[in-house]
Amino acid sequence: MPRMKKQAKSDHIVLPVLPLRGMTVFPSMVVHFDVGRDQSIAALEDGFAADQKVFFVTQANQQEMAPTGKDCCDIGTIALVKQVVRMPDQTVRVLAEGIQRAKIESVVQEEPFLKAELSRIGNATAAAEEELIALGRVVRTLLKEFAEECGRISADAVQAMCGIEDLTQLADVIAANAVVGLNERQRILEATDVAERLNALSEILVHEKNIASLEKSLQARIHGQMEKSHRDAYLREQMFAIRKELGDSDTDGVNYREKFAMREKAMPEEAREKTAREISRLQRINPDSPEAYTIENRLEWLLELPWSTYLEPDIAIPDARRVLEEDHDGLMDVKKRLLEFLAVSKLNPKSPIICLVGPPGVGKTSIAQSVARALKRQYVRISLGGVRDEAEIRGHRSTYIGALPGSLINGIRRAKTANPVFLLDEIDKLCASNQGDPAAALLEALDPEQNKAFRDHYLDVPFDLSRVLFIATANTADTIPRPLMDRMEIIEIPSYTNLEKLNIVRNHLLPKQRAAHGLTDKTMRMSDESIMLVIDGYTREAGVRELERHLAALCRKTAVELLENDKRSLTMTDKRITEFLGPVKYAPDVVEKEPLCGVVNGLAYTTVGGSTLTIECAALPGSGKLDLTGSLGDVMQESARAALSFIRANADAYGLDKDFYEKLDLHVHVPEGAVPKDGPSAGVTLTCALVSALTGRSARQDVAMTGEITLRGRVLPIGGVREKVLAAYRSGMKVVLLPEENLKDLTEVPDQARKAMDIRALKTIDDAINWTLSA
């Protein structure tokens, strides 16, 4: 190849060169591929920026990562680059179409990318027209024969290619779609004479057709050999049976029969019959067959299950009370209900199913562990969060490869007893899918009338789950399917008060974290005031999970401080806590001292406990439009519209014009707009805020309220009273307004909070307006 640099002639062209590895581009061929080498990307971008033309040439030395002119073939294709897209991994995706053959005359540039002077190659031929027509027919016939043999090219594609009249294009298209070898493709590309090109293509198609025919015969031979192997396997089975009849064979069935004899009396009748049949089947088949492995696996499960092994509970109520008090602070109502449950369990072995519902981090899982410890039973936890396959509960059919029993039977096997404590964690997060509904599969297991004969799909024999103590946990009961919830007794676990959190830290979390980090109460001292700073300033949660993480961070940083500065002990002060944990995240809620117009404090219940909810309202000149902002849900928006309708119906009572809604626009906003808010309990607060904005009467800022309203102005009861009252207490409110029918729920509120505030009962919305708004 000529490599001397010289000036381009007028009939030549100078273009960037893009070397291709393992690829040949023909004229009229549309290609798309990825380019990763910096040199190639530079050449591509240069050509695309100029006239979109780049010279594609096959790289002769495939291993060279930075090819020069000597590493490329002489002849390639001038291509029109139609699209260049830069990918996230810094490669470039190219869409281009081949235009014309060309030959490298000289390399004019090698850095930063190849650029060469090219001479265009035309489609001339010295052959007669009749010869070209004959060659075209031969090529088309060979293409059809090759496609029939190899089966890789569709009939439509063959028909389309055979319909090309231009012989030059015909040869290039067939070579691009039917020729696989890189050397053969380059040979056709370098054939400048059309007749020569068709002759070369004919030779290659004949060669490829012969190879395809040979591949076909080899596949037929392999298929025959596979049939022979199946026949041999059948004959070996026959020989195995003959040897067994002659007494020359022994199987693993003898070992399983010995195990079965030891466990037979403990198994129910159907399980005994099933096990005996499986052992007989195992003795009749080849031990090397896949079916033998399946039978052995099923026998292992049948023989290892604790069919009649029970840990008889030795329940002493005083001891159970001590265990619960040791493990958990607060939660008095929950502990009382659990003690009742344990007492019933002692009198009646068939245990009820309970479901602990509460926010994250309040101790639902640890309560289940405490119950197991009090009952002196084995504890098994099954996580149901995200489970969407029914087979994970009831097992797979034994006909499937790799089938296994479901999580219930698997847990029984791990517990090695038929009456463990089963924790069904996150039961509210079960998901139905096209593989079945796991919640429906749990119905049988949790139904006391059915679970004495629970049938796993894999074992296909009944197992008695009636003496298993099932304890489920959930963050909310709203997403638990109704049929499933009907089979459980719901026990609500409320959020902790700050005083309860202080006791939990002092008695449980802080000693646990000290021990985990090699500290003691002498090497790390922490007062109650410091603990309250962490509780109030760094956490906003119903439970104590985030609080425990902050305590662990303090312990880690204390360990570093002790070792780095050779200290013997460290006392947690407010300054040191902010130094270790950073600035305080949550400033204490400050109650406004002066009344404000159009601003009223409500109370809300969330998955992490209660919180105060400020509702702002502004009346503006307009045409009667009501704007609701702050990520309000449908129910809360309906409450706002109901409040406005009530005010319109009673405009005279509040000194408003009857057509005030036609002259004013009302804007209701609830701050923290990124947090979704919904529910009917803001009805009283919304009404008071609207009346305040419309009448100009200021609202007291030390009053918090909650309740649903009707169009007649009645106040209806709501939920989450305990959490809402505690939120008002934490925020420093002096007066709390509750629906009259919710006063009975105040027994759940700690005395400390009840005595610190004036809690009043609402019958109608006018009670809230009179107690909140100025005269």
N, C-alpha and C positions, 0 to 999 in steps of 0.2 A: 504494500500500500504506500503510495507517495505520502511523505510526511514533511516535505520542505515547505516553508511558509512563503507565500508570494501574494501579490495583489489579486483580488478577484476579477475575473473577466466579466464582460458585460452580460454574457449568457449564463453565467453561474450565479449562485446565491450563497450568502453566508448566513448560517443559522446556529442557534444554540443546540448542542447535542445532548440527548438524554439516553444514556446507556441503560438497556433493559436486561434484567437477569431472568432467564427461564421463560422468555416471552418474545414473540415475533409479531409485529404489526404489519398488516397488508393494506394496500390501497382499498378504499370503500369499506373498510372495517371500522366499526365503532367500538371503542374499548373504554373501560373505566378501571382504574387501579390506584393503589396508594403508593406515594413516593415518600421515602423516609430519609434518604441521604441528603446532607446539606448541599453537596455539589449539584445533585439532581434537582433539588428544590430551587436553587438559584438559577439554573438553566431554564427551568420551567417558567419561573416568574419573569425572567428577562424576555423570553419569547412571547409570553402572554401579554406583556405590557407593550411590546412592539407591534407586531401584526398577527399575533396569536398563532404563529407557526413555530414548531419545534421539530427537530430531526430525531426520530425514534430509530435506534439501531440496537441490534442484539449484542450483548456483551459476550465476547468469546471466552474470556477468563471469568468464570462465574464466581470464583472465590475472592476476586479483587474488590475491596470496598471503596477504593478511590481510583477508578479506572482512568487511564490516559488513552490517547489515540490508538496506541498499539494493542490495547486490550479489547478493541471493538472490531466488529466485522466491517467489511468495506461498504456493503450495500444495505440500506435501510429504507425508511419511509418518511417522507415529509408529511406531518400531521397538523391538522387544524385543532387547536385546543379550545374546546367550547366552554369548559367550566373548570374552575379551580376552587376547591373548598379546603380551608385549613381545619383540621380535626383537633379535638381537645388534647390528644397525645402528641401534638406538634408535627404529625405527618400531614401530607397534603393529598387529597383525593382529586383525581383527574378524570375528566370526560373529554375524549378526543376522537377524531375521525381521520383515518388515513387518506391522503390525497394522491401522492405520486411517489414512485420509486426514485431514489437518488443515490449517488455514489460520492464517498468522501474523496476529494482530490487532495486536500491538505488541511492540516490542523492549524488554525490561526490563533488559538488561545487555549490554554489548559488551566489557568487559575483566574478567578475562583471557580469557573466551570468550563467545560469543553465548548469550543465554538469552532466550526469547520466550514471550509469552502466546499460546496457541493455542486455536482453537475447532475442535472435532471436526466432521467432515463425514460425514453418514450416506449411505445408499445409496437415497435416495428417487427416485421417478420419477412423471411425470404421464401416461406412456403406458399404453395399455390392455394387458391381459395378452396378447391375441392378437398385438398389434404386437411385444411383447417376444419372444414365441416365434418369430415370423417373423424378427426381427432375429438371434436366436440361430442359427437354421438358416442364414441368409445368411452369418454370420461363420464358421460351421464349414465351409461349402462353400468360401468364399474361402480359408480356411486350407489346406484340402486342395489346392486348385489352386495356391496360392503355393508350398507345400512341394514339389509335383511339378515346378514350374518351376525353383526355385532349387536343390534338391537338398541344402540345408543342414540340414534338419530330418528326422530319421528317421521312418519310418512308425509306430514304437512311440510316439514322442513325440506325433505328430499324433493318434494314436488315444487316448492318455491325455488330451490336452487337449480333444478333442471329447467325451469322456465326462463332462466336468464339467457338472453340472446347474445349479448356481448361476450365473446370468448375470453377476453382478457379479464373481465370482471368475474366470469364463471370460474376460471381457474383460481383466482384469489379468494373468492367466497368459499369454494370447496376446500381449499387448503386451510383456510381459517377455521372451518367447522369440522372437518373430518380428519385432518392430519394431526397426529398427536406429537410425534417426535420433533424436538427442537431443530436437529440437524436437517431433517427432511423439509421442515417449514422454511428454513433459511435457504436450502437448495432451490426451492420453488421461487422464493423471493429474488434470488440472484440470477434466475433464468430470464435474461432480458428479451429473448426472442419468444414470441407467443407460442409458436409451434414447439419449440424446445421446452417451454413451460408446461404445455399440455402433455407432452411425452413423459416428462418427469413425474407429473401428477398421476398419469396412468400407471407407471411402474410402482409408485408408492401405494396407490389404491389396490393394485393386485397383491402387493406384499401384505398390506393391512387386512385384506379380505382373507388371505390364507391364514394369518395369525388368528383372526376372529373365528374362523372355522375350526382351527385347532383348539382354541379355548372352549368352544362349544362341545367338542368331543371329550375334552378333559372333564368338563362339568358333568357330562352324562356318565363318564366312568366313575367319578367320585360319588355320584348319586347311587350308582349300582353297588359300590363298595359299602355305602352306608346301609343299604338294604341288606347286604350280606352280614354286616355287623349286628343288625337287629335279629336276623335269623340265627346267628351264632349265640346271641344272648338267650334266645328262646330255647335253643338246644341245651345250653348250660343249665337253664332252669330245670329242664327235663332230667339232665344228669344228676342235678342236686337232689331232686325228688327220689330218683332211683337209689342214690347212695343213702338217703334217709331211710328208705324202706329196708335196706340191707343192714342198717344199724351202723353205718360207717361215718355218720355225720352228727355233730353236736352244734347247738346254737346257743345264743344268749338267752333264749327263752327259758332255759333251766334256771339261770340266775334270777330272772324276773319272777319266775314261779315261786322261788324260795322267798323273795321279798313279799310277794303277794300272800303267801301262807302266813307270814308274820303280821300283816296288816289287815287281813281279810275280815276279822271280826269287828274291826273299828269302822269298816266302810258300810254305807247303806247298800241295800240290795241291788239297785240299778247300777251303782258304781262297781260293785263286785262283778256283776254280769259283764259289764263293759270291759273291765280289766281282764277277765278270763278270756273273752273273745279276742282281745288284742294280743294276748300272749299266744293263743293258739294260731292266730294269723302270722305272728312273727316266726313261729317254728316252721311254718309251711313255705316261707319265701326265702329267696337268696339273701344272706346277710349283707351282701355287697350292693344290693339294689337301693335306690333312693327311697322306696316305700318303707324299707326296713328302718332307715334312719327316722322317718316320720313317726312310725309306730313306737320306736324306742323313746322318742322325745315325749310322746303323749303318755306312755307308761310311766316315765319319770314323774310327770306332773300328777298323775292319778295316785301313785304310790307315796308321794311326798306330801300331799295335802293333809292337814290336820283334821280329818273328818270328824272326830269326836274328842279332840283334845281341848279342854276348857280350863282356863285359870279361874277357879272359883273366887269371886270377889269377897274379900274379908273387909267389909266397909264398916268403919267406926265413924259416926258423924262428927264427934269431936276432933278426930284425927283429920278428917277431910276438911273441916273448918280451918284447922291449923295450917294445912297445906295451902289452901286458897289464900289465907291471910299472909303466909310467908311469901308467896309468889306474886301477889298483887295488892297494891294499895288502892283504896277507894273502891268504886264499883260495888257498893253495898247491895243494891237491889239485884245485880247480876249474881253475886255470890249467894244471896238468899235463894234465888231461883235454882241455882246449881245444887245447893244442898238439898232442896226439895227433890230435885231430880235424882240425886244419889240415894236418897232415902227410899224413893220408889223403886230404884234399880235393885236395892237389896231385897225388897219384898217381892218384886216381879222381875225375873231374869230377862224377859222380853223388853228391851229398852226402847223408849221413844226416840225419835229423831229430832234433834234440836239444830237450829241455825242461828249462829251469832252474827248479827248485822251491826256494823258500825264503821266509822271512818278508818282510814289507814293508820296503823301505828298505835291503836288503843289496846292491843294485847289479845286479839281474838285467837291467834295461833297458840300463844303461851297459855291461855285459859284451857284449851283442849289438852295441852300437855299436862297441865296441873290435874285435870280430871282423870287422865290416865294414871298419873302417879297416885292420886287418892284412891282409885279403884284397884291399883296394883295390877294393871293389865298392860299388855304390849301396846305400843303406840305406832300407828302407820299413817303417813301423810301422803295424800294424792293431790297433786296440783292440777286443777281443772281449767286454769286460765288459758284461753285460746284453743282448747280441745274442740275439734270440729268433726271428728270421725267417730261414729258409733262403735266401731270395732275396738277403739281404745278403752271402752267401758266393758263391752260384752265379749271381746275377743274376736279373732278371725276364724272363718270356717277352716277346718283342717285340710280342705282340698287345696288351699292356697300354699304356694311355696313360701317358706319362712313364717308360717302362721304361728301365733302364740296366743295364750289366754289374755283376757283383758286386765286392766289395772286392779280390779277388785279381787279376782282370784290370785293375781300376782302378789297383792298385799297380804292376803291370807297365808300364802306360802312363806313369805318373808317373816310374818309374825309367828309362825309355827304354833298358832293357837286359833281356834274357831270363834273366839269372842274377844278380839282386840278392840281398841278404840281407833276408829277410822276418822281421820280428818279430811273432809272434802273441801279443800281450800279454793277460794275464789269461784264458788259455784255460780255467781252472778255473771261470770264472763265466759260461760259456755257458748259455743257458736254452732249454729246449724249450717250444713253445707250439702252438696250433692252426694256426699258420702254418708248421709244420715244425720239424725239429731241426737247428740249425746244426752241431752236432757231427757228425751223420751226413753233412752236406754236406762237411765237412772231410776225411772219410775218404779220398775219392778224391784230394784234393790232397796229402795226406800219405803216401799209399801209393806207394813207389818203383816198384811194378809197374804202377800205373795213371796216375800223374800226368804221364807223357809224352804223354798224350792227354786232358788235362783239358778238359771241354766246358762252357763257360758258357752258361746258358740264353738269354741275350740274343743272343750272336753265333752260337751253334749251330754252331761249328766247333771242332775240337780245337786246344789250345795246349799246347806242351811245357813243363811245370813241373819236369821232372826235374833240371834244373841250377840250380834256385832253392835257396838255402840257407835252410831254414825253422828258425827258433829260436823256441820257445814259452816263455812264462813262466807260472808259477802260484805261488800262495801255499801250496797244499796239493795233493797228488796224489789225495787221497781223493775229491774231487768230479769228477775227470776221468773221463769214460766209459771203461770198460775197453777197448772196441775201438779207441778213439782213442789210449789210452795204449800199447797194444801196438805202435803204429806209430812210437813215439818212444823215444829213449833218455833216461832220467831222470838228470839231474845235480843232486844235492842241494847247495844253497848254504847253509852253516851260518850261524848268527849270529856277530857279531863279538865278540871279547874286548875288554876295556877298553884293552889295549895296542894292539890293532889299530885301535880307534876313535881313540886318541891319534895314531897315525901318519896315519890318514886325515884328521883335522882339520888336523894340522900340514902335510901335503903337498898336500892337495886343497881341503878345505872352507873353511878360514880364508883362504887366498890368493884363492879364488874370491869369497867374500863381501866381502873387503877391496876387491877390484877393482870389484865391483858397486856398492859404496857410496862409491867415490872415496877410499879409504884405502890406506895402504901399511903395511909392517911397521915403519916408523919412526913413523908417526902413531898407530898402534894396536899396542901391545905386549901380548903375552899369553904367559905362561909355561906350561910343561907342567903345573904344579900347578894353575893357574887353569883350564886345559882339563879336567883331571880333575875339578875341582869341578863344572863344567857337565855332564860325562858322568855322574858318580855322583849328583849332587844334583838334577838337573833332567830326566833322561831315564830311562826304563825301556823299552828297545826292543832288538830284535835287530839292527836296521839303524842308520842314521844320519840318517834323515829329520827326526825331531823335533830331533835335535842340531843339524842345519843351520839349522832355524828359529830356535833359540835364539841361534846365532852371528849370524844376520842381525839379530836384535833387538839384540844387543850392538853391532853395527856401526852400526845406525841411531841408537842412543842416544849412541854415541861421536861420530858426526858432529854431533849437536845440541850436545853438550858442548863440542866444539872450537870451533864457530862462535859459540856463545852466550857463552863465557867467553874467547874469543880465545886459545886454547891451541894449541900446535904439535904436541903429542903427548899420549897418554893411555896409562897402563899399567893393565891389568886386574888389580886385586887382589881378594881374596875379598870385602872390604867393598863394593867398587864393583860386583862381579857381583851380589851380593844386592840392592844398591840399584837396579840396572838390571832384573834379572829377578824381583825379589821374594824372599820367603823360600824356603829350600831345600825342594823338594817331597818329596824322598825321603830320609829319614834312612837312614844305613847300617845294615844288618842287624846286630844285636847278639846274639851267642851267649850264652845263659844260662851263668853260671859253675857254678851248683849243679845237680845232677841233680834232676829233677822226676818225680813219680809220675803216670802216665797221659798224659804229653806226650812225643811222639816226632817227630823231624824227618824228613819225606820229601822227595822230589825230583819235580818235575813238568816236563813239556815243553809249552809253549804256542806259539801262532803268532808270538809276539814273543820267543821264546827260552826258556831254562830258568829255573826259580824254585824256591825252597825252599817246602815245604808242611808247616806244623805241624798235626799231628793230635792232638786232645785226646779223652780218654776218661774217663768217670766211672762208677763202680759204685754204685748206690743201692739201698736196700731196696725190694723190689717183687715182681712176679710173673713175671719173665722176659721183659719187653718190651725190644726193641732199637730205640732212636730214632737216626735218622741225620739230621743237619742240616748246613747249609752248602752248599745247592744241589748236591747230589751226583747224578751221572747214574746211569743204570740199571746200567752195568758196575761202577761204583765201589761201588754198594750191594750188588751181588752179591759183590764182593770182601770186603766187611765181613761178610756172612752166611757166606761160606766160611771166613773167619778164625775166626768164633765156632764154627762146626761143628768146625774142627780143634782148637780149645781144648777143646771138650766131649769130643771123642774121646780127648784126651790129658790129661784133668783130673788123673789121678794123677801124671803126670810133673811137673806144676807145683804139686802140693800143694793142689789144689782138691777140694772135695766133688763127688761125681758129680752131685748135683742142685743145684749152685750156680746154674744158670741158671733154676731155678724160684723162687729166693728173692731174686734181684737183678734190677733193671732196669739196662740198659747204655745210656749215651748217648754217641754218637760225634759229635764236632763238628769241622768244618774251618773255621777263621776266614775272613773276607772272604766272608760268606754271599751277597753280591750277585753274586759271580763264579761262573759254572757250572764244575763240575769233574767229570771223568769219566776212565775208563781203568782198566785192570787193574793198572798198575804200583804202585799204593799198597797192594797186598795185604800185603807184608812189613811196611810201616809200621803198618797197621791191626792186624795180629796182635800186634806188639810193644806197641802202645798198650793193647790189650785185656788182654794178659798183665800189663803193668805195673799197670793199674788193679785187676785182680782179685787179684793177689798182693801188692800194696803195694810191689813192688820199683821203685826209682827208675830213671829212664832218663837216660843221659848226654845232655847238650844240645849237645855238640860232635861228635855223630855224625849223619850224614844217610844215608838208605838209599832203595833203590828195588828193585822186583822183584815179579813176579806169583807167587802161591802156588797150590798144589794142596791138595786135602783130605788128601793124605798128607804135606804139609809140604815138598814139593820147591819150589825157587825156579826160576822159568822166566825166560828172557831177555826184555828189553824194548827199546824204541827210544829215540832221543834221548839217547844216552849222553853225547855231547860237550856238549850244552847243559846237561844235568843236572849233570855234574861241574863245569862252569864256574860254575853257580849256587851249588854248594856252596863253591867256591873264593872267589867274591865274598862269600859270607856268613860266611867265616871258619871253616868247619868243619875239624876236624882229621882226622876219619876218614870215609871214604865206603865204604858197603857196596854192592857190585854183584853181580848174578848171575854165576856163574862163566863162563857162556857169553858174557858181554858183555865179558870182559877183552880180547878181541881188538880191540874197538872203541876201546880206549884210545889206539891209534896216532893217532886223530883229535884227541886232546886235546893242547893245547899243553904243552910240557915244563914251563913255569913253573907251571902248575896241578898237573900230576902230581907234581912233586917237592915241592910245598908240603903235600901231604896223604898220609895213609896209606890207600891204596885196597886193600880186602880183598874176597875172592871168597866168595860165598855158595853153598853147595850145598843146605842145608836151612834152614828157618826157625829151628831151634835155634841155628845159627851166629849169626844176627842177635840172638837173645834173649841169648845168652851174652856177646856183645861189647857189647851196649847196656845191659842191665839189671844192676843191682847184685845181688850174691849174696844 
